[in-house]
Amino acid sequence: MRNDDKILQEYYEQMGISGGVFSFCSKIEKKLEERFARIDQVAECNQMKVLKAMQDNHLSEACFAPTTGYGYNDIGRETLEKIYADVFHTEDALVRPQITCGTHALALALMSQLRPGDELLSPVGKPYDTLEEVIGIRPSDGSLAEYGITYRQVDLLADGSFDWAGIENALNERTRMVTIQRSKGYDSRPTLSVDRIGELISFIKERRPDVLCMVDNCYGEFVELAEPSDVGADLVVGSLIKNAGGGLAPIGGYLCGKKECIEKAAHRLTSPGLGKEVGATLGVTSALTQGLFLAPTVVKGALKGAIFAANIYEKLGFTVIPDGTCSRHDIIQEVEFHDPDLMCAFCEGIQAAAPVDSFVRPEPWDMPGYDSKVIMAAGAFVSGSSIELSADGPMKEPYAVFFQGGLTWEHAKFGIMMSLERIVRTGKLKNIVT
Ligand SMILES: *Cc1c(COP(=O)(O)O)cnc(C)c1O
């Protein structure tokens, strides 16, 4: 072992990582060098894309001044929205602290475009859990269903491919909007690449050019060189406490897309007649903007963490989705434990590795919007932020943990080592690390 490695191991030892876990993980890291170099390059391109948008739109110190009250003529808000539109190559954008989370951003996108009698189609199977209540798949107060907006779903085929015939059949004269979830969310299907999303949108637009295509871009931003808006999406939507906020945004969501779609969304967010003109930013604009600036680098670290975790748990014989060699289209890593104890141990390790609340133990709870108990590990600077190192999952078969984030690669790596340390300590691991 080189001297530097020895020093490193000592630091990890102080943090509770045993020699066995350290050397097992170090070997895996070595094998990933080439892949990591490619990820660095994507981040470099995306960094230039973001920087150029900031320069082109004359981002200035004056943009960071807080506004209050109505927030008319908020130059920082207007500049940030132009920057988002440029980064996503769209006509316009709505980027607001008044959008409370990703679900809110998606609900806003759907409710602003759809009218009674319209139909929404998901050609990629079941949407993210919280959207079931927005749509009314699970009856809920204020859902689209209550407003007479119907929903149709075409599942992916068993091999993960699109059911082209099923999609063609499902399109009808009432179909007004298509919702495409890029990330697999709490599901075991593959995440969609931007290319595949492009194929799907082309197929739909060839048949029905008037149908709006929206992409739920949560966890996908800056993972690839292109975004869904580069391949025909009319609207892309996401949360600022995931990728796009770079870990610095304390709140917020974004919608980027066609001018007409953004206008409709603004009228739904504030009020008909007011639209984008109001919405004080209360001093958060600098965090939202600086967060976007850091986002490509932060996503890079999170992506390396996901790949590192996949390779470690695959080597130990668990099913990991995506697998260790698969190309990546979001920052989520699923590990299936088929055992509630191992799932909890994994989450305890992630929690113990956190900079905040490292001393608490995560426990399964009945989280609003989900239909089974959920365990969540997160010790974040921004509450609930899942671009920060976090792990969660519903407490039901296959007892799968969904792992994501890490503001730095170094921290993501430590979190994964800590998760393994806790799993080893359960004594349940068959091919034990020594
Ligand atoms: C996180 C997420 C959402 C919902 O975002 P919240 O901020 O948790 O409300 C929706 N869709 C996908 C794919 C997500 O990952």
The ligand as an ORCA input file, in Angstrom:
! r2SCAN-3c Opt
* xyz 0 1
  C     -38.695     13.464     -6.559
  C     -39.525     13.186     -7.738
  C     -40.788     13.759     -7.879
  C     -41.427     14.587     -6.814
  O     -40.642     15.568     -6.269
  P     -40.815     16.021     -4.743
  O     -39.882     17.180     -4.664
  O     -40.416     14.877     -3.888
  O     -42.227     16.424     -4.558
  C     -41.469     13.476     -9.038
  N     -40.970     12.679     -9.984
  C     -39.764     12.103     -9.875
  C     -39.254     11.212    -10.957
  C     -39.012     12.337     -8.745
  O     -37.817     11.765     -8.636
*
